Amino acid sequence: MSIRICDSSSSNKKKKARKSGKKTRNLWLYNVFEEEFGSLSNSSQGTFSKLSQEVVSNLSETVVSLASFNGDRIHAVCTGIVVKNEGCGTSVLTSATLVRSLDIDNGCKIFPGLMIEVSLPNNRSADGWLVHCDLNYNVAVVNISHYPGFRAAHFAHLIHFGCKVVALGRCFKTGKLKALYGTVNDEPSGDLRKHLMISTCKITMTMAGGPLVDLDGSFVGMNFYSKKMMTPFLPVDTIYKCLVHAGILCAEIKHGGDSTIERSPCEIQEFLMPNVEGSSTGERDKNQELSISSTSYSEDSEEEELWPLLYPNPLPVDDFTELVRNDLKSRNYPMPIRLEGGMRLINTFEEEFVEDTWSKLSKKVASGISRSVVSLASFKGEERFFACTGIFIGFNESTSRVLTSASLVRTSADEYKIADNLKIKVYLPNKQVAEGTLQRYNLSYNIAVVSVMGFRCLRTAAFNNRQIEPHMEVVAVGRIFESGKLMATSGKVADKEGNLDCKELMISTCKVTKAGIGGPLIDFDGNFIGMNFHGKEETHYLPRSIVLERLRLFERSDVDEASYKKPNRWPVPEPRWSYLRSRVPLPLALVGATYD
């Protein structure tokens, strides 16, 4: 499941989209969507002629397509509009149809376990995650890592009946931008909800969630699909309130007269309470509360309308929160203690390597590594215990052996023991998931061997006698368990000692996330140099000679851990919520409130 609370659980430096193109899932459905868009070709050409070249260019950088998937099956395809594009990430507004349950009885609930993809220019796509959903207004916000080619929408100030407008949509498969011309209609409709308006643009289903703009290109509303009537849309003022309430957009503070200054939520906090420092737990002492209550603003000041944004909200009791809670629990991640803009979950097993260096490897080496590197996850019941990377080291008939980290089975409460009753799953290079069995382990060297029955590996680690030299170029390889994505990051062997208990460890400058623990460190010829631990700036690794020595001892003895020796410690950072963007807690609504 891909639901996260806010910014990418990935490293803040990860700014890349998937380069392999969109997944080829359910091509017949893509073709249906393409035919639907193809029927709009003539009308789009005529509509675009009503807009200036500059407006069309700007809109092409603002309108995107999104698709949600239940496994390999398409759940929904919608259009979206970029409402924020900052260094910390890109936010896309779309229809909640993207994630809403298709079951009539459960249509007021979010469909669990959906993966979200956002179509990017040049036939790329990026993984997205849901950060806000309001089923009452049928709006959702999906975040992706920052993409510099996007332009945030310009919000219109006014919208009136008779206004000439253009409805926009984008095809997920081809990326084609389509447009329909119309006007805002004042004819009442008995089926229309009171917060909606109508335009004469007759959109297709995949244009739902797309923007309605005026002829200057300003965003005036978000379109919804309807078979029974002209196109209903949610007007921009309601959208703006929703997004400000959710902490997605900035608010405005008036300073007398007609002057208005746009402020981010953090700036609003500092403006209203410049001397208040927020604690890490979101609590304030009595002096802080007094300083807030003794501000010079009157009770009827407009700033007080923003005060609900300035205090940490308790987690709302609703279906979406419960869905998030269950998802986090299944991954062994903590729930946030408060909600605020800029929050993100760090130290996760889904965090990718910052750098992608597959292009630096030869085709032969990349092919061999992709067939030998696997990802593993251990489970206690249905709850994930740990996840890491491994590499095939041999096979016997239809059973293959994987070298990996003992962190896979080491207890977190007592690092000198392995956890009981763990179930191990192995994500294989052929994208199948097999059951694994712990064969041998050594907690001092944090090494383990897992066997996989019923699978014969095609490639194994190349334990060639390559001399390890200071400053030689190396590549760390990892694979993420949930997605199976293979990652590689390059660096050099460092001529320095490590700071962990195990003195045989060496260091490389490769930056390896938790998902890469247990993965191989190789040279550019594919030779196995060592087994990686983890590190954001530099990474400890167990050199090949020590790995081979432990494997030989495994063959000679049935004893996994010498009883006379206290194992070394191998600390792994715990997943936690980080509130990096604000000094004082600000709320991030999981499900927005109702606005009249």
C-alpha positions in Angstrom: 0.0 0.0 0.0 1.3 3.4 -0.9 -0.5 5.8 1.5 1.7 8.2 3.4 0.9 11.2 5.5 3.0 13.8 3.8 6.3 14.4 2.1 8.1 11.5 0.6 9.2 9.0 3.2 12.2 9.0 0.9 15.3 11.1 1.5 14.7 14.8 1.1 17.4 14.8 -1.6 15.6 12.3 -3.8 14.3 14.4 -6.8 14.1 11.8 -9.6 11.2 10.3 -11.4 11.1 6.7 -12.6 12.9 6.7 -16.0 11.8 3.3 -17.2 8.5 4.7 -18.4 5.0 3.8 -17.4 4.2 0.2 -16.4 2.5 -1.8 -19.1 -0.5 -2.8 -17.0 -4.0 -3.5 -18.5 -3.2 -2.1 -22.0 -6.7 -2.7 -23.1 -7.9 -0.2 -20.5 -5.3 2.3 -21.6 -6.6 1.9 -25.2 -10.1 2.6 -24.1 -9.0 5.8 -22.4 -7.0 6.7 -25.5 -10.0 6.2 -27.8 -12.0 8.4 -25.4 -9.5 11.2 -25.7 -9.1 10.7 -29.4 -12.7 11.7 -30.0 -11.9 15.1 -28.6 -9.1 15.9 -31.0 -11.0 18.3 -33.3 -12.7 20.2 -30.4 -9.4 20.5 -28.6 -7.8 22.2 -31.6 -10.6 24.7 -31.7 -10.5 25.4 -28.0 -6.7 25.9 -27.9 -7.1 28.5 -30.6 -9.1 30.6 -28.1 -6.1 30.7 -25.7 -2.8 32.5 -26.1 0.3 30.5 -26.8 1.7 31.6 -23.4 -1.4 30.3 -21.6 -1.3 27.0 -23.4 2.3 26.6 -22.6 1.7 27.3 -18.9 -1.2 25.0 -18.7 0.8 22.2 -20.3 3.2 22.4 -17.3 0.3 22.4 -14.8 -2.1 19.7 -15.9 -1.1 16.0 -15.3 -2.7 12.6 -15.4 -2.9 10.1 -12.5 -3.8 6.5 -12.3 -4.4 4.3 -9.2 -3.8 0.5 -9.3 -5.0 -2.4 -7.2 -2.1 -4.7 -7.8 -1.7 -4.8 -11.6 -5.3 -3.7 -12.3 -6.3 -0.2 -13.0 -8.6 1.2 -10.3 -9.2 4.7 -11.7 -7.6 7.3 -14.1 -8.1 11.0 -13.5 -6.7 14.3 -14.5 -5.0 16.6 -11.9 -3.6 20.0 -11.5 -0.4 21.0 -9.8 -1.2 23.3 -6.9 2.2 23.5 -5.3 5.7 22.8 -6.6 8.5 23.4 -4.0 11.8 21.8 -3.2 10.2 19.5 -0.7 7.8 18.1 -3.2 5.0 18.6 -5.8 1.3 18.5 -4.8 -1.4 17.6 -7.3 -5.1 18.3 -6.8 -7.4 15.7 -8.3 -10.8 14.0 -7.8 -11.2 11.6 -4.9 -12.6 9.2 -7.5 -8.9 8.2 -7.8 -9.0 6.4 -4.5 -12.7 6.0 -3.7 -14.1 2.5 -3.3 -16.1 1.4 -6.4 -18.4 -0.6 -4.2 -21.8 1.1 -4.0 -22.2 0.2 -0.4 -18.7 1.5 0.4 -18.6 4.5 -1.9 -18.0 6.8 1.0 -14.8 5.0 1.9 -11.3 5.0 0.5 -10.2 1.8 -1.3 -7.4 0.3 0.7 -4.0 -0.7 -0.7 -3.9 1.3 -3.9 -0.7 2.3 -5.7 -0.7 5.7 -7.4 1.2 6.8 -10.4 1.5 10.4 -11.8 2.3 10.8 -15.4 5.2 13.2 -16.1 6.5 14.8 -19.3 8.6 12.7 -21.7 6.7 9.5 -21.1 7.9 9.2 -17.5 5.9 8.4 -14.4 6.4 8.9 -10.7 5.0 7.1 -7.7 2.6 9.3 -5.7 1.1 9.1 -2.3 -2.1 10.4 -0.9 -1.7 13.3 1.6 -5.3 14.6 1.7 -8.7 13.3 0.9 -12.1 14.8 1.5 -14.9 12.5 0.3 -17.6 15.0 1.0 -16.1 17.5 -1.5 -14.7 14.6 -3.6 -11.2 16.1 -3.6 -7.8 14.5 -3.1 -4.2 15.7 -3.0 -1.4 13.4 -4.2 2.3 14.2 -3.6 5.3 13.2 -5.6 9.0 14.1 -5.2 9.8 17.6 -6.6 9.7 17.8 -10.3 11.2 21.0 -11.7 9.3 20.9 -15.0 5.9 21.6 -13.3 4.2 25.0 -12.8 1.8 25.6 -9.9 -1.7 26.7 -11.0 -2.6 30.4 -10.7 -5.8 30.7 -8.7 -8.5 33.1 -10.0 -10.0 35.6 -7.6 -13.6 35.7 -9.0 -15.9 33.5 -11.0 -19.3 34.5 -12.3 -22.1 33.1 -14.4 -21.6 33.4 -18.1 -17.8 33.4 -17.7 -16.1 31.7 -20.7 -14.1 28.7 -19.5 -12.0 25.8 -20.7 -12.0 22.3 -19.2 -8.7 20.5 -19.5 -7.7 16.8 -19.3 -4.6 14.7 -20.0 -4.3 11.2 -21.2 -2.3 8.9 -19.0 -0.9 6.7 -21.7 0.1 9.3 -24.3 0.3 12.5 -22.3 -1.9 14.3 -24.8 -3.5 17.5 -23.4 -7.2 18.0 -24.4 -9.5 21.0 -23.9 -13.2 21.7 -24.1 -14.7 25.2 -24.4 -17.8 26.3 -22.5 -19.4 28.8 -20.1 -20.3 28.8 -16.5 -24.1 28.1 -16.3 -26.6 29.5 -13.8 -29.3 27.0 -14.6 -30.3 25.2 -11.4 -30.2 21.4 -11.2 -32.0 19.4 -8.6 -29.2 16.8 -8.5 -26.5 19.4 -7.9 -25.0 19.7 -4.4 -25.1 23.2 -3.0 -21.3 23.7 -3.1 -21.0 22.9 -6.8 -21.5 24.9 -9.9 -22.0 23.9 -13.6 -20.3 24.6 -16.9 -21.4 23.7 -20.4 -18.1 21.8 -21.0 -19.0 18.1 -21.4 -16.0 16.3 -20.2 -15.1 12.6 -20.4 -14.6 10.4 -17.4 -10.8 10.6 -17.4 -11.0 14.4 -17.4 -12.5 14.2 -13.9 -10.3 16.0 -11.4 -8.9 18.3 -14.1 -9.0 22.1 -14.0 -11.5 24.5 -15.3 -9.7 27.7 -16.3 -10.7 31.1 -17.7 -9.3 32.4 -20.9 -6.4 33.9 -19.1 -5.4 30.5 -17.8 -6.4 31.2 -14.2 -7.8 28.2 -12.2 -11.5 28.7 -11.5 -12.6 25.2 -10.4 -12.1 21.4 -10.6 -14.3 19.3 -12.9 -16.3 16.2 -12.0 -17.8 13.7 -14.4 -21.6 13.3 -14.7 -23.6 11.3 -17.2 -26.9 13.1 -16.3 -25.9 16.8 -16.7 -23.4 19.2 -17.9 -20.1 19.2 -16.1 -20.3 20.1 -12.4 -17.3 21.7 -10.8 -16.0 22.7 -7.4 -15.4 26.4 -7.4 -11.9 27.8 -6.6 -12.9 29.5 -3.4 -14.0 26.3 -1.8 -10.9 24.5 -3.1 -8.7 27.1 -1.6 -10.3 26.8 1.8 -9.9 23.0 1.7 -6.2 23.2 0.7 -5.4 25.9 3.3 -7.2 24.0 6.0 -5.2 20.9 5.0 -1.9 22.8 5.2 -1.3 22.2 1.5 -1.5 25.8 0.4 -0.5 29.2 1.9 -3.0 31.4 3.6 -3.3 35.2 3.3 -3.0 37.8 6.0 -4.4 41.3 5.5 -2.5 44.2 6.9 -5.0 47.0 6.7 -6.4 48.6 3.5 -6.5 46.4 0.5 -2.9 45.1 0.7 -2.6 41.4 1.0 0.5 39.4 1.6 0.7 35.6 1.0 2.3 33.7 3.8 3.2 30.0 4.3 1.7 28.3 7.3 5.1 28.5 9.0 5.4 32.3 8.3 1.9 32.8 9.6 2.9 31.1 12.8 6.0 33.3 13.3 4.0 36.4 12.4 1.3 35.8 15.0 3.6 34.3 17.6 7.1 35.5 16.9 8.6 34.6 20.3 7.0 31.2 20.7 9.2 28.2 20.1 7.4 24.9 19.5 8.5 21.8 21.4 9.1 18.5 19.7 6.0 17.0 21.3 3.7 19.8 20.3 3.3 20.9 24.0 3.6 24.4 25.3 4.4 25.6 28.8 2.3 28.1 30.7 4.4 31.0 29.7 4.0 30.2 26.0 0.2 29.9 26.4 0.2 33.4 28.2 2.2 34.9 25.4 -0.3 33.6 22.9 -3.3 34.8 24.8 -1.8 38.2 25.4 -1.3 39.1 21.7 -2.4 42.5 20.6 -4.9 41.2 18.1 -8.6 41.9 18.9 -11.0 39.0 19.3 -12.7 39.9 16.0 -9.4 40.2 14.0 -9.2 38.4 10.7 -6.0 36.6 11.9 -8.0 34.7 14.5 -9.7 32.9 11.7 -6.4 31.2 11.0 -5.7 30.1 14.6 -7.2 26.6 14.0 -4.2 26.1 11.6 -1.7 27.1 14.3 -2.3 24.3 16.9 -1.6 20.6 16.6 -4.8 18.7 15.9 -5.5 15.3 17.4 -5.7 12.6 14.8 -9.3 12.7 13.4 -11.4 9.6 14.1 -12.5 8.6 10.7 -12.1 5.9 8.1 -9.0 7.4 6.5 -7.1 7.7 9.8 -8.0 4.0 10.5 -6.8 3.1 7.0 -3.5 4.9 7.6 -3.2 3.3 11.1 -3.6 -0.2 9.7 -1.2 0.4 6.9 1.5 1.8 9.2 1.0 -1.0 11.7 1.4 -3.7 9.0 4.7 -2.1 8.1 5.8 -1.7 11.7 5.8 2.1 11.5 4.6 4.4 14.2 1.5 6.6 14.0 2.3 10.4 14.2 1.6 12.0 17.5 0.2 15.1 15.8 -0.6 16.4 12.4 1.2 19.3 10.7 2.4 20.5 7.4 5.8 19.2 6.3 5.6 16.1 8.4 7.3 13.0 6.9 8.1 9.5 7.9 11.9 8.9 7.8 14.1 5.9 8.2 11.7 3.6 6.3 12.4 0.5 4.3 10.9 2.1 1.2 13.5 4.9 1.1 15.4 4.8 -2.1 19.0 5.6 -2.8 19.5 9.2 -3.6 21.8 8.5 -6.6 21.0 6.1 -9.4 24.1 4.9 -11.1 22.8 2.0 -13.2 23.9 4.0 -16.3 27.5 3.8 -15.1 27.5 0.0 -15.2 28.0 -2.0 -18.3 25.1 -3.9 -19.7 26.7 -7.2 -18.8 27.3 -6.3 -15.2 23.9 -4.7 -14.7 22.2 -7.8 -16.1 24.2 -10.1 -13.9 23.5 -8.1 -10.8 19.8 -7.7 -11.5 19.5 -11.5 -11.6 21.4 -12.2 -8.4 20.2 -9.5 -6.0 16.9 -10.0 -4.1 15.0 -8.3 -1.3 13.9 -10.0 1.9 11.3 -9.2 4.6 10.6 -10.9 7.9 7.2 -10.9 9.4 5.6 -11.6 12.8 2.2 -12.7 11.8 0.9 -10.1 9.4 3.2 -7.3 10.7 6.5 -6.7 8.9 9.5 -7.0 11.2 12.4 -6.0 9.0 13.3 -5.7 5.3 16.7 -5.7 3.6 18.7 -6.8 0.5 20.5 -10.0 -0.2 22.5 -11.7 -3.0 22.5 -15.3 -4.2 25.7 -17.2 -3.2 24.9 -20.7 -4.5 22.3 -23.4 -5.2 21.7 -27.1 -4.7 19.3 -28.6 -7.2 16.1 -26.5 -6.7 17.2 -24.7 -3.6 19.1 -21.4 -3.7 21.0 -19.7 -0.9 20.9 -16.0 -0.1 23.6 -14.0 1.8 22.0 -11.2 3.7 22.1 -9.2 7.0 21.3 -10.8 10.4 19.3 -7.6 11.1 16.5 -9.4 9.2 16.0 -11.7 12.3 17.7 -9.8 15.1 15.4 -8.6 17.9 15.3 -4.9 18.3 14.8 -5.0 22.1 17.8 -7.3 22.6 20.3 -7.3 19.7 22.0 -10.4 21.0 19.1 -12.7 20.1 17.1 -13.5 17.1 13.3 -13.1 17.1 11.1 -16.2 17.5 8.5 -17.4 15.0 9.5 -15.1 12.1 8.2 -15.8 8.6 10.7 -14.8 5.8 9.6 -13.7 2.3 12.0 -13.2 -0.6 11.3 -11.0 -3.6 13.0 -12.8 -6.4 14.5 -11.3 -9.6 11.6 -12.8 -11.6 9.2 -10.6 -9.5 7.8 -13.6 -7.7 7.7 -13.8 -3.9 8.9 -17.0 -2.3 9.1 -18.3 1.3 12.6 -18.2 2.8 14.1 -20.3 5.6 16.8 -19.0 8.0 19.7 -21.5 7.6 22.6 -19.9 9.4 23.5 -16.6 11.2 26.2 -14.8 13.1 25.2 -11.8 15.1 28.7 -10.6 15.7 29.3 -10.1 12.0 25.6 -9.4 11.3 25.5 -12.1 8.6 22.9 -14.6 7.7 22.1 -17.2 5.1 18.5 -17.8 3.9 17.5 -20.7 1.7 14.7 -20.5 -0.9 13.2 -23.8 -2.0 11.7 -24.3 -5.4 13.9 -21.7 -7.1 17.2 -22.1 -8.8 19.1 -18.9 -9.2 20.6 -17.9 -12.5 23.5 -15.8 -11.2 25.4 -15.7 -7.9 27.9 -13.3 -6.3 31.2 -13.1 -8.1 33.7 -13.9 -5.2 36.8 -13.2 -7.3 40.0 -12.4 -5.6 39.9 -8.6 -6.4 42.3 -6.6 -4.2 40.5 -3.8 -2.3 42.4 -0.6 -2.8 41.9 2.8 -1.1 39.8 5.2 -3.2 38.8 2.5 -5.7 35.4 3.1 -7.2 32.6 0.9 -6.0 28.8 0.5 -6.4 26.3 -0.4 -3.6 23.3 -2.3 -4.8 19.9 -2.7 -3.0 16.4 -3.8 -3.8 13.1 -2.6 -2.2 10.9 -5.4 -1.0 7.4 -3.9 -1.7 8.1 -2.6 -5.2 11.1 -4.9 -6.1 12.9 -1.8 -7.4 16.6 -2.3 -7.9 18.9 0.5 -6.8 22.5 1.4 -7.2 24.7 4.2 -5.9 28.4 4.7 -6.5 31.2 5.9 -4.2 34.8 5.1 -3.3 36.5 2.9 -0.7 37.4 5.2 2.2 40.8 4.9 3.9 39.5 5.2 7.4 38.2 3.1 10.3 34.6 2.6 11.2 33.0 3.5 14.5 30.9 0.4 15.0 31.8 -2.5 17.4 33.0 -4.8 14.6 36.6 -3.8 13.9 36.9 -5.7 10.7 34.4 -3.3 9.0 35.5 -1.0 6.2 33.9 2.1 4.8 32.8 3.3 1.4 31.3 6.7 0.5 28.2 5.1 -1.0 25.0 6.4 0.6 22.9 3.4 1.5 19.4 3.5 3.0 17.9 0.8 5.3 16.5 -1.1 2.3 20.1 -1.6 1.1 21.3 -3.3 4.3 22.7 -6.8 3.4 23.2 -5.8 -0.2 26.4 -6.3 -2.1 29.2 -3.7 -2.6 30.7 -4.4 -6.1 33.3 -3.0 -8.3 32.5 -1.9 -11.9 33.3 -5.3 -13.2 30.7 -6.9 -10.9 33.1 -8.4 -8.4 31.8 -8.8 -4.9 33.8 -6.4 -2.6 31.7 -6.7 0.6 28.3 -6.7 2.2 26.8 -3.3 3.0 25.3 -2.0 6.3 23.8 1.5 5.9 24.7 5.2 6.1 23.4 8.5 4.7 26.9 9.9 4.2 29.1 6.9 4.3 28.4 3.1 4.7 30.1 0.4 6.7 30.6 -2.8 4.8 31.9 -6.3 5.8 34.8 -7.1 3.4 34.7 -10.1 1.1 37.5 -11.9 3.0 35.5 -11.8 6.3 32.3 -12.9 4.5 34.0 -15.9 2.9 35.6 -16.8 6.2 32.2 -16.8 7.9 30.6 -18.8 5.1 33.3 -21.5 5.4 32.8 -21.7 9.1 29.1 -22.2 8.5 29.9 -25.2 6.4 32.1 -26.7 9.1 30.1 -26.2 12.2 26.5 -26.4 13.3 27.1 -23.7 15.9 25.7 -20.3 14.8 27.1 -18.1 17.5 30.1 -18.7 19.7 28.8 -18.7 23.3 31.9 -17.2 24.7 31.9 -14.1 22.7 29.5 -11.2 23.1 28.1 -10.2 19.7 28.8 -6.8 18.3 26.1 -4.2 18.2 24.6 -3.2 14.8 22.3 -0.3 15.5 19.6 0.5 12.9 17.7 3.8 13.1 14.1 3.4 14.0 11.4 4.9 11.7 10.0 8.1 13.1 8.0 11.1 12.1 10.0 14.3 11.3 8.5 17.8 11.4 11.2 19.6 9.5 9.4 22.5 7.8 7.9 24.3 10.8 9.2 25.6 14.1 5.8 25.4 15.7 3.4 22.5 15.0 0.9 23.0 12.2 -1.9 20.6 11.3 -2.1 18.5 8.2 -5.6 17.3 7.6 -6.0 13.7 6.5 -9.6 14.3 5.7 -10.7 17.9 5.4 -13.6 19.4 7.3 -16.8 20.4 5.6 -17.1 24.0 4.4 -20.4 25.7 3.8 
